[in-house]
Amino acid sequence: MKHANALGSMQALLPSVLGSIALSLGGLHLVRRLVPVNALRASNDSVGNYLQTVGTVYAVLLAFVVFVVWTQFNEARAQVEREANELMDLSRTAKGLPDPIASRVQASLADYVAAVLGIEWKAMEQNQLAGFDRGTEILEELWDVLHRVDLSGECQGAIYGEVLARFNDLSDARTNRLSGSRMRIPLALKVLLYTGAMITVGSLYMLAVDNEVIHMIITAAMAGAISHVLYLIHDLDNCFSGDWQVPREPFERLQRYVAAATRKLE
């Protein structure tokens, strides 16, 4: 399964990398036909110093953005894990409540997990706030159910207090997940990234390289490397969509657990 996912990611990456290489080589071919190499030779040292400066600045920018999107991705994954753990703790603790409240809680949790895996996950992929309403409604209904609990002893009172604590932790985890799903790189930064890529690759055209094949290899390598990083940034920027995305497995595992708990209470 992991091998298949890796192969799919590479297949999605190749068009972007190969396309950027083709465009860069096309531009290089045009420039070399219009501007003789001898005309560039006199400024070769200046161009080399310029390229070193531009390349260093752009490399620092790329490294910074990769660090940001990778950190956001890991935080989003941790938030999904935490919310799933809070849901499982709530499901386990709620088994100590009297019937039919315990059954109602398990049914509500099952509906909530189904809503997250269905409507909400698609809404997070497309960054649409409207898809979050159903999950909020289910939690509000569950809160009303918990408020109607009729306690008959000190033990159930302790369990009820723990259930409320788990519910509050679940609400916090949900808020963090939804907030994390809407984090995006600012448009101005995206413009800077792609503009910097064109400037860096285009600057290679000003080098006076006698051997055209070597010039093509240098340009293609630079364009391929930059496009690879830009593709990674673009894909990781939306943590819940693309080839590399936060896995659904914690909620899918929880869905099986809640379904089993519901069957036992019936």
MIKE-369072 format. One line per field, with one value per residue: x, z, y of N, C-alpha, C in turn; residue number from 0. Coordinates in nm, 3 decimals. Layout:
N
n.X = c(X ...)
n.Z = c(Z ...)
n.Y = c(Y ...)
ca.X = c(X ...)
ca.Z = c(Z ...)
ca.Y = c(Y ...)
c.X = c(X ...)
c.Z = c(Z ...)
c.Y = c(Y ...)
seq = c(NUM ...)
***
This chain:
266
n.X = c(0.083 0.189 0.392 0.243 0.121 0.347 0.434 0.219 0.245 0.487 0.419 0.238 0.406 0.594 0.489 0.488 0.761 0.893 0.762 0.845 1.117 1.116 1.012 1.210 1.432 1.339 1.328 1.601 1.708 1.599 1.714 1.987 1.994 1.928 2.104 2.443 2.704 2.950 2.885 2.801 3.018 3.192 3.067 3.060 3.177 3.050 2.785 2.806 2.859 2.624 2.434 2.509 2.438 2.159 2.074 2.140 1.976 1.722 1.729 1.733 1.479 1.314 1.380 1.283 1.004 0.941 0.996 0.794 0.548 0.580 0.586 0.328 0.184 0.258 0.157 -0.117 -0.165 -0.110 -0.315 -0.541 -0.495 -0.507 -0.774 -0.912 -0.824 -0.937 -1.206 -1.224 -1.161 -1.380 -1.585 -1.526 -1.544 -1.809 -1.949 -1.996 -2.217 -2.569 -2.820 -3.082 -2.884 -2.612 -2.620 -2.723 -2.515 -2.308 -2.425 -2.442 -2.171 -2.091 -2.233 -2.105 -1.837 -1.880 -1.970 -1.738 -1.557 -1.691 -1.862 -1.716 -1.443 -1.424 -1.493 -1.273 -1.076 -1.149 -1.153 -1.392 -1.623 -1.889 -1.927 -1.874 -2.085 -2.258 -2.114 -2.082 -2.350 -2.411 -2.247 -2.358 -2.612 -2.535 -2.431 -2.669 -2.792 -2.622 -2.670 -2.910 -2.872 -2.953 -2.841 -2.760 -2.593 -2.280 -2.066 -2.151 -2.171 -1.903 -1.816 -1.974 -1.872 -1.618 -1.688 -1.790 -1.555 -1.400 -1.559 -1.533 -1.258 -1.262 -1.406 -1.223 -1.012 -1.136 -1.177 -0.911 -0.833 -1.000 -0.917 -0.648 -0.684 -0.744 -0.525 -0.308 -0.051 0.029 -0.092 0.083 0.331 0.333 0.339 0.592 0.751 0.715 0.786 1.050 1.152 1.138 1.309 1.552 1.604 1.591 1.806 2.022 2.043 2.200 2.460 2.779 2.830 3.015 2.971 2.675 2.527 2.613 2.527 2.253 2.213 2.281 2.083 1.846 1.873 1.861 1.604 1.444 1.497 1.404 1.133 1.048 1.064 0.882 0.648 0.618 0.578 0.338 0.166 0.175 0.075 -0.202 -0.322 -0.508 -0.558 -0.447 -0.140 0.026 -0.116 -0.292 -0.350 -0.655 -0.684 -0.683 -0.946 -1.095 -1.025 -1.132 -1.400 -1.465 -1.430 -1.626 -1.857 -1.850 -1.876 -2.131 -2.289 -2.259 -2.398 -2.655)
n.Z = c(0.000 0.087 -0.100 -0.333 -0.283 -0.279 -0.542 -0.678 -0.592 -0.708 -0.976 -0.994 -0.943 -1.152 -1.403 -1.336 -1.277 -1.514 -1.698 -1.619 -1.667 -1.944 -2.027 -1.932 -2.081 -2.334 -2.322 -2.284 -2.524 -2.704 -2.616 -2.653 -2.930 -2.999 -2.860 -2.889 -2.756 -2.719 -2.673 -2.415 -2.270 -2.165 -1.940 -1.767 -1.515 -1.348 -1.376 -1.263 -0.992 -0.933 -0.970 -0.764 -0.540 -0.579 -0.593 -0.335 -0.169 -0.262 -0.205 0.074 0.119 0.009 0.181 0.423 0.372 0.316 0.566 0.715 0.596 0.632 0.909 0.968 0.849 1.007 1.253 1.195 1.149 1.405 1.544 1.439 1.530 1.806 1.840 1.763 1.966 2.190 2.133 2.148 2.419 2.532 2.440 2.569 2.841 2.859 2.861 3.122 3.200 3.282 3.110 2.898 2.819 2.775 2.539 2.367 2.363 2.240 1.990 1.898 1.885 1.685 1.468 1.457 1.391 1.140 1.007 1.014 0.860 0.623 0.521 0.647 0.595 0.319 0.310 0.441 0.257 0.047 0.166 0.277 0.477 0.523 0.531 0.789 0.957 1.019 1.192 1.412 1.490 1.573 1.798 1.962 2.003 2.140 2.371 2.482 2.540 2.737 2.940 3.033 3.195 3.449 3.758 3.983 4.191 4.376 4.232 3.965 3.943 3.950 3.713 3.533 3.560 3.454 3.192 3.101 3.113 2.920 2.700 2.676 2.620 2.374 2.222 2.217 2.077 1.832 1.745 1.712 1.504 1.289 1.263 1.193 0.946 0.777 0.741 0.528 0.289 0.247 -0.031 -0.137 -0.067 -0.217 -0.475 -0.464 -0.439 -0.688 -0.869 -0.792 -0.864 -1.146 -1.197 -1.095 -1.249 -1.505 -1.494 -1.538 -1.810 -1.883 -1.850 -1.993 -2.150 -2.331 -2.429 -2.536 -2.454 -2.193 -2.078 -2.105 -1.936 -1.685 -1.658 -1.676 -1.451 -1.241 -1.283 -1.255 -0.987 -0.840 -0.918 -0.813 -0.536 -0.516 -0.591 -0.378 -0.170 -0.255 -0.242 0.029 0.149 0.161 0.393 0.396 0.148 -0.181 -0.282 -0.067 0.229 0.541 0.712 0.716 0.881 1.177 1.245 1.101 1.228 1.478 1.410 1.365 1.623 1.776 1.649 1.723 2.001 2.017 1.922 2.131 2.337 2.255)
n.Y = c(-0.120 0.127 0.144 0.175 0.423 0.587 0.554 0.669 0.934 1.005 0.987 1.195 1.407 1.412 1.533 1.809 1.862 1.776 1.939 2.197 2.175 2.141 2.390 2.563 2.481 2.538 2.819 2.871 2.774 2.958 3.201 3.153 3.141 3.399 3.566 3.590 3.379 3.499 3.762 3.761 3.694 3.889 3.987 3.776 3.721 3.907 3.827 3.573 3.637 3.770 3.566 3.393 3.543 3.585 3.316 3.226 3.386 3.306 3.033 3.036 3.145 2.942 2.728 2.827 2.843 2.577 2.465 2.591 2.496 2.221 2.204 2.296 2.089 1.865 1.951 1.961 1.689 1.590 1.715 1.589 1.327 1.375 1.462 1.232 1.060 1.187 1.152 0.873 0.834 0.964 0.801 0.557 0.633 0.715 0.480 0.414 0.558 0.576 0.377 0.507 0.682 0.624 0.474 0.668 0.852 0.703 0.663 0.926 0.990 0.815 0.922 1.167 1.103 0.991 1.218 1.377 1.226 1.228 1.477 1.689 1.636 1.667 1.936 2.047 1.986 2.154 2.396 2.510 2.665 2.606 2.330 2.249 2.267 2.051 1.877 2.046 2.076 1.815 1.785 1.982 1.873 1.644 1.759 1.860 1.616 1.513 1.692 1.611 1.396 1.167 1.122 0.861 0.795 0.830 0.725 0.727 1.001 1.081 0.963 1.104 1.364 1.321 1.256 1.502 1.653 1.522 1.578 1.857 1.872 1.744 1.931 2.142 2.018 1.977 2.241 2.321 2.148 2.230 2.495 2.457 2.334 2.541 2.693 2.864 2.945 3.287 3.484 3.677 3.572 3.339 3.447 3.564 3.334 3.197 3.393 3.435 3.186 3.192 3.407 3.311 3.078 3.193 3.363 3.203 3.193 3.401 3.332 3.274 3.003 2.790 2.525 2.401 2.182 2.133 2.370 2.335 2.115 2.223 2.421 2.268 2.103 2.289 2.401 2.170 2.094 2.318 2.326 2.086 2.133 2.346 2.218 2.043 2.228 2.347 2.126 2.041 2.263 2.257 2.065 1.860 1.765 1.661 1.487 1.429 1.409 1.464 1.166 0.972 0.765 0.757 0.842 0.658 0.422 0.482 0.496 0.228 0.132 0.273 0.183 -0.088 -0.057 0.052 -0.160 -0.344 -0.223 -0.236)
ca.X = c(0.000 0.279 0.462 0.147 0.106 0.471 0.434 0.121 0.302 0.589 0.351 0.181 0.517 0.669 0.446 0.532 0.906 0.928 0.711 0.932 1.243 1.093 0.998 1.340 1.518 1.289 1.376 1.745 1.732 1.564 1.812 2.116 1.984 1.916 2.218 2.565 2.778 3.058 2.831 2.782 3.143 3.254 2.999 3.043 3.211 2.943 2.666 2.831 2.838 2.479 2.366 2.540 2.357 2.017 2.053 2.145 1.854 1.606 1.741 1.689 1.333 1.255 1.399 1.191 0.865 0.929 0.988 0.662 0.440 0.600 0.544 0.182 0.135 0.275 0.062 -0.251 -0.170 -0.118 -0.448 -0.634 -0.471 -0.555 -0.920 -0.955 -0.801 -1.037 -1.332 -1.218 -1.171 -1.519 -1.667 -1.500 -1.594 -1.955 -2.009 -2.036 -2.340 -2.689 -2.897 -3.036 -2.791 -2.488 -2.646 -2.739 -2.383 -2.236 -2.487 -2.402 -2.030 -2.085 -2.277 -2.003 -1.722 -1.923 -1.974 -1.601 -1.498 -1.766 -1.881 -1.612 -1.314 -1.433 -1.491 -1.136 -1.001 -1.186 -1.150 -1.528 -1.673 -2.025 -1.927 -1.847 -2.206 -2.317 -2.040 -2.116 -2.486 -2.409 -2.189 -2.457 -2.714 -2.475 -2.425 -2.804 -2.815 -2.545 -2.733 -3.030 -2.833 -3.009 -2.741 -2.819 -2.494 -2.154 -1.982 -2.197 -2.138 -1.762 -1.809 -2.037 -1.774 -1.512 -1.746 -1.794 -1.417 -1.361 -1.634 -1.469 -1.131 -1.298 -1.442 -1.097 -0.939 -1.207 -1.146 -0.772 -0.828 -1.062 -0.830 -0.532 -0.719 -0.763 -0.398 -0.254 0.054 -0.028 -0.079 0.205 0.446 0.328 0.388 0.737 0.813 0.715 0.865 1.190 1.191 1.160 1.429 1.670 1.629 1.616 1.939 2.121 2.055 2.300 2.594 2.845 2.876 3.042 2.907 2.531 2.474 2.640 2.437 2.120 2.212 2.278 1.951 1.744 1.888 1.811 1.459 1.383 1.508 1.316 0.994 1.021 1.039 0.758 0.537 0.605 0.517 0.198 0.089 0.167 0.004 -0.335 -0.289 -0.612 -0.580 -0.323 -0.074 0.068 -0.220 -0.311 -0.425 -0.787 -0.683 -0.726 -1.093 -1.148 -1.008 -1.229 -1.533 -1.485 -1.440 -1.755 -1.958 -1.849 -1.931 -2.276 -2.352 -2.257 -2.498 -2.791)
ca.Z = c(0.000 0.093 -0.229 -0.430 -0.257 -0.322 -0.688 -0.720 -0.567 -0.810 -1.103 -0.989 -0.940 -1.278 -1.501 -1.293 -1.292 -1.656 -1.765 -1.589 -1.737 -2.087 -2.045 -1.910 -2.196 -2.448 -2.307 -2.305 -2.667 -2.769 -2.579 -2.719 -3.072 -3.016 -2.800 -2.905 -2.633 -2.706 -2.620 -2.271 -2.205 -2.094 -1.811 -1.704 -1.372 -1.280 -1.374 -1.166 -0.857 -0.921 -0.953 -0.630 -0.445 -0.600 -0.556 -0.189 -0.113 -0.297 -0.132 0.212 0.114 -0.011 0.304 0.523 0.340 0.336 0.711 0.762 0.552 0.694 1.048 0.966 0.817 1.126 1.355 1.155 1.173 1.550 1.588 1.403 1.625 1.938 1.841 1.762 2.100 2.280 2.103 2.201 2.565 2.564 2.415 2.677 2.968 2.854 2.885 3.262 3.224 3.278 2.987 2.758 2.787 2.721 2.398 2.292 2.346 2.139 1.860 1.857 1.846 1.555 1.368 1.447 1.316 1.001 0.951 0.995 0.748 0.501 0.483 0.695 0.529 0.188 0.333 0.471 0.131 -0.040 0.249 0.280 0.614 0.532 0.559 0.930 1.036 1.067 1.308 1.524 1.533 1.646 1.931 2.040 2.043 2.242 2.494 2.539 2.595 2.862 3.042 3.083 3.267 3.584 3.834 4.095 4.294 4.373 4.127 3.838 3.945 3.911 3.570 3.460 3.558 3.359 3.058 3.066 3.089 2.790 2.597 2.660 2.550 2.235 2.156 2.192 1.971 1.706 1.706 1.662 1.374 1.188 1.242 1.119 0.808 0.699 0.731 0.393 0.261 0.190 -0.177 -0.167 -0.056 -0.333 -0.589 -0.447 -0.465 -0.830 -0.937 -0.764 -0.944 -1.284 -1.201 -1.072 -1.367 -1.619 -1.481 -1.594 -1.953 -1.904 -1.838 -2.120 -2.149 -2.471 -2.464 -2.518 -2.380 -2.051 -2.038 -2.092 -1.816 -1.568 -1.652 -1.648 -1.313 -1.155 -1.298 -1.196 -0.841 -0.787 -0.939 -0.717 -0.405 -0.525 -0.591 -0.240 -0.093 -0.297 -0.196 0.174 0.195 0.197 0.466 0.383 0.006 -0.255 -0.276 0.072 0.312 0.673 0.695 0.779 0.955 1.317 1.254 1.051 1.340 1.580 1.361 1.391 1.768 1.821 1.598 1.808 2.131 2.001 1.912 2.265 2.424 2.203)
ca.Y = c(0.000 0.241 0.151 0.228 0.565 0.653 0.554 0.769 1.067 1.031 1.009 1.330 1.503 1.413 1.634 1.942 1.873 1.766 2.058 2.311 2.152 2.167 2.535 2.627 2.450 2.615 2.957 2.872 2.757 3.083 3.303 3.122 3.172 3.543 3.635 3.509 3.352 3.597 3.887 3.744 3.653 4.000 4.007 3.644 3.728 3.982 3.740 3.467 3.692 3.797 3.437 3.343 3.619 3.552 3.176 3.213 3.445 3.223 2.907 3.064 3.161 2.809 2.651 2.881 2.807 2.431 2.443 2.636 2.406 2.090 2.219 2.301 1.955 1.780 1.997 1.916 1.545 1.571 1.757 1.482 1.219 1.414 1.461 1.092 1.006 1.244 1.084 0.737 0.845 0.997 0.680 0.461 0.684 0.724 0.349 0.407 0.632 0.489 0.369 0.498 0.790 0.567 0.439 0.791 0.910 0.625 0.690 1.061 0.985 0.748 1.020 1.272 1.049 0.979 1.354 1.423 1.153 1.257 1.617 1.780 1.614 1.733 2.080 2.085 1.980 2.267 2.518 2.563 2.669 2.554 2.187 2.221 2.289 1.926 1.831 2.134 2.043 1.687 1.808 2.057 1.776 1.558 1.840 1.860 1.483 1.500 1.776 1.543 1.275 1.153 1.048 0.786 0.762 0.904 0.669 0.782 1.143 1.093 0.931 1.215 1.473 1.285 1.267 1.644 1.696 1.468 1.650 1.988 1.850 1.715 2.058 2.215 1.949 2.002 2.378 2.324 2.080 2.315 2.611 2.410 2.299 2.663 2.764 2.865 3.042 3.410 3.499 3.754 3.482 3.251 3.524 3.578 3.205 3.164 3.495 3.404 3.069 3.235 3.491 3.228 2.994 3.280 3.423 3.110 3.217 3.507 3.277 3.244 2.865 2.754 2.399 2.417 2.067 2.157 2.479 2.275 2.030 2.311 2.486 2.166 2.059 2.395 2.410 2.051 2.097 2.422 2.287 1.978 2.196 2.423 2.123 1.996 2.337 2.359 2.010 2.040 2.382 2.208 1.941 1.758 1.736 1.641 1.357 1.412 1.468 1.405 1.040 0.957 0.638 0.766 0.848 0.532 0.328 0.520 0.460 0.085 0.113 0.323 0.091 -0.206 -0.019 0.070 -0.293 -0.408 -0.160 -0.265)
c.X = c(0.087 0.353 0.371 0.129 0.229 0.477 0.336 0.172 0.406 0.525 0.287 0.288 0.583 0.621 0.493 0.681 0.946 0.879 0.799 1.067 1.228 1.083 1.133 1.434 1.471 1.334 1.525 1.779 1.705 1.670 1.946 2.112 1.982 2.039 2.342 2.637 2.887 3.010 2.813 2.913 3.203 3.194 2.985 3.073 3.101 2.816 2.683 2.811 2.690 2.401 2.389 2.454 2.209 1.987 2.052 2.018 1.732 1.610 1.696 1.537 1.265 1.264 1.302 1.048 0.844 0.916 0.849 0.554 0.456 0.559 0.392 0.123 0.144 0.180 -0.080 -0.268 -0.183 -0.255 -0.554 -0.619 -0.528 -0.707 -0.974 -0.934 -0.902 -1.173 -1.334 -1.228 -1.314 -1.608 -1.649 -1.562 -1.746 -2.023 -2.055 -2.161 -2.460 -2.753 -3.027 -2.934 -2.664 -2.506 -2.659 -2.602 -2.306 -2.293 -2.446 -2.256 -2.012 -2.126 -2.170 -1.883 -1.758 -1.926 -1.833 -1.540 -1.567 -1.765 -1.762 -1.479 -1.313 -1.428 -1.350 -1.050 -1.023 -1.189 -1.285 -1.584 -1.809 -2.029 -1.905 -1.973 -2.260 -2.245 -2.070 -2.254 -2.488 -2.353 -2.285 -2.569 -2.662 -2.465 -2.562 -2.837 -2.744 -2.606 -2.857 -2.998 -2.891 -2.916 -2.804 -2.718 -2.367 -2.063 -2.020 -2.168 -1.993 -1.745 -1.864 -1.941 -1.662 -1.562 -1.749 -1.654 -1.369 -1.433 -1.571 -1.335 -1.156 -1.332 -1.318 -1.018 -1.004 -1.175 -1.005 -0.761 -0.885 -0.978 -0.707 -0.562 -0.731 -0.635 -0.344 -0.139 -0.010 0.000 0.049 0.329 0.450 0.381 0.540 0.809 0.824 0.792 1.014 1.240 1.222 1.287 1.556 1.705 1.664 1.754 2.049 2.142 2.166 2.443 2.651 2.907 2.893 2.970 2.757 2.471 2.494 2.548 2.295 2.110 2.202 2.139 1.842 1.751 1.833 1.659 1.389 1.385 1.411 1.170 0.954 0.985 0.908 0.636 0.511 0.538 0.369 0.113 0.071 0.091 -0.140 -0.318 -0.387 -0.647 -0.445 -0.264 -0.021 -0.034 -0.231 -0.396 -0.557 -0.792 -0.724 -0.878 -1.157 -1.136 -1.110 -1.370 -1.564 -1.505 -1.578 -1.869 -1.967 -1.908 -2.081 -2.347 -2.359 -2.364 -2.640 -2.848)
c.Z = c(0.000 -0.040 -0.334 -0.410 -0.304 -0.474 -0.742 -0.702 -0.672 -0.945 -1.108 -0.996 -1.077 -1.378 -1.465 -1.317 -1.439 -1.734 -1.742 -1.659 -1.886 -2.114 -2.031 -2.028 -2.321 -2.442 -2.333 -2.454 -2.741 -2.742 -2.649 -2.869 -3.097 -2.966 -2.815 -2.771 -2.611 -2.648 -2.469 -2.197 -2.120 -1.955 -1.731 -1.554 -1.293 -1.269 -1.272 -1.023 -0.831 -0.895 -0.814 -0.525 -0.456 -0.557 -0.406 -0.124 -0.140 -0.224 0.013 0.217 0.100 0.117 0.412 0.498 0.357 0.484 0.763 0.723 0.613 0.840 1.058 0.940 0.939 1.238 1.322 1.179 1.323 1.603 1.555 1.500 1.762 1.944 1.841 1.899 2.200 2.258 2.160 2.354 2.607 2.547 2.527 2.808 2.972 2.874 3.030 3.296 3.217 3.140 3.004 2.719 2.722 2.573 2.312 2.265 2.236 2.000 1.808 1.813 1.710 1.443 1.347 1.364 1.168 0.933 0.924 0.872 0.615 0.465 0.522 0.624 0.390 0.203 0.366 0.346 0.048 0.035 0.249 0.422 0.628 0.568 0.704 1.016 1.096 1.190 1.431 1.578 1.615 1.786 2.020 2.088 2.152 2.375 2.562 2.603 2.729 2.974 3.102 3.160 3.409 3.665 3.956 4.204 4.277 4.261 3.990 3.829 3.902 3.762 3.487 3.451 3.460 3.215 3.012 3.036 2.952 2.676 2.571 2.587 2.403 2.160 2.124 2.078 1.835 1.655 1.648 1.525 1.264 1.159 1.160 0.974 0.719 0.685 0.588 0.384 0.202 0.041 -0.214 -0.162 -0.172 -0.458 -0.583 -0.480 -0.615 -0.912 -0.917 -0.843 -1.088 -1.296 -1.187 -1.194 -1.488 -1.615 -1.536 -1.743 -1.981 -1.889 -1.976 -2.111 -2.294 -2.514 -2.433 -2.437 -2.230 -1.998 -2.018 -1.966 -1.689 -1.550 -1.615 -1.503 -1.216 -1.161 -1.236 -1.045 -0.781 -0.802 -0.844 -0.580 -0.407 -0.526 -0.449 -0.154 -0.126 -0.241 -0.045 0.229 0.231 0.260 0.440 0.238 -0.060 -0.237 -0.138 0.159 0.445 0.659 0.771 0.876 1.102 1.332 1.200 1.158 1.450 1.537 1.386 1.541 1.819 1.771 1.681 1.945 2.127 1.994 2.048 2.356 2.377 2.264)
c.Y = c(0.126 0.258 0.211 0.377 0.642 0.662 0.658 0.910 1.103 1.058 1.148 1.437 1.519 1.518 1.775 1.962 1.872 1.888 2.179 2.297 2.185 2.317 2.606 2.602 2.522 2.760 2.968 2.862 2.888 3.191 3.278 3.149 3.323 3.619 3.547 3.492 3.455 3.729 3.881 3.722 3.765 4.021 3.878 3.648 3.799 3.898 3.629 3.515 3.721 3.669 3.378 3.413 3.583 3.410 3.156 3.266 3.356 3.089 2.924 3.076 3.026 2.725 2.697 2.834 2.657 2.399 2.479 2.536 2.267 2.093 2.222 2.163 1.863 1.821 1.952 1.766 1.516 1.611 1.652 1.364 1.252 1.411 1.319 1.028 1.058 1.178 0.943 0.738 0.876 0.876 0.578 0.506 0.684 0.590 0.334 0.483 0.538 0.487 0.448 0.606 0.736 0.532 0.564 0.855 0.836 0.650 0.827 1.064 0.918 0.844 1.128 1.224 1.036 1.116 1.406 1.356 1.184 1.404 1.704 1.760 1.678 1.884 2.128 2.082 2.105 2.399 2.587 2.553 2.603 2.405 2.151 2.227 2.160 1.873 1.915 2.102 1.914 1.706 1.888 1.965 1.684 1.632 1.846 1.724 1.467 1.583 1.711 1.415 1.278 1.063 0.983 0.753 0.840 0.855 0.725 0.932 1.166 1.065 1.046 1.334 1.446 1.294 1.412 1.697 1.648 1.541 1.788 1.976 1.819 1.842 2.140 2.152 1.972 2.143 2.388 2.258 2.169 2.439 2.572 2.380 2.422 2.745 2.750 2.966 3.168 3.421 3.573 3.665 3.384 3.322 3.538 3.447 3.177 3.268 3.470 3.285 3.108 3.320 3.407 3.144 3.082 3.343 3.333 3.132 3.318 3.457 3.245 3.104 2.820 2.628 2.408 2.302 2.086 2.267 2.425 2.190 2.115 2.372 2.387 2.120 2.162 2.404 2.290 2.052 2.198 2.381 2.175 2.037 2.274 2.333 2.072 2.102 2.350 2.245 2.010 2.159 2.351 2.070 1.828 1.727 1.714 1.502 1.325 1.483 1.396 1.279 1.041 0.840 0.651 0.769 0.721 0.423 0.355 0.482 0.313 0.060 0.157 0.234 -0.034 -0.176 -0.002 -0.065 -0.363 -0.352 -0.187 -0.392)
seq = c(0 1 2 3 4 5 6 7 8 9 10 11 12 13 14 15 16 17 18 19 20 21 22 23 24 25 26 27 28 29 30 31 32 33 34 35 36 37 38 39 40 41 42 43 44 45 46 47 48 49 50 51 52 53 54 55 56 57 58 59 60 61 62 63 64 65 66 67 68 69 70 71 72 73 74 75 76 77 78 79 80 81 82 83 84 85 86 87 88 89 90 91 92 93 94 95 96 97 98 99 100 101 102 103 104 105 106 107 108 109 110 111 112 113 114 115 116 117 118 119 120 121 122 123 124 125 126 127 128 129 130 131 132 133 134 135 136 137 138 139 140 141 142 143 144 145 146 147 148 149 150 151 152 153 154 155 156 157 158 159 160 161 162 163 164 165 166 167 168 169 170 171 172 173 174 175 176 177 178 179 180 181 182 183 184 185 186 187 188 189 190 191 192 193 194 195 196 197 198 199 200 201 202 203 204 205 206 207 208 209 210 211 212 213 214 215 216 217 218 219 220 221 222 223 224 225 226 227 228 229 230 231 232 233 234 235 236 237 238 239 240 241 242 243 244 245 246 247 248 249 250 251 252 253 254 255 256 257 258 259 260 261 262 263 264 265)
***
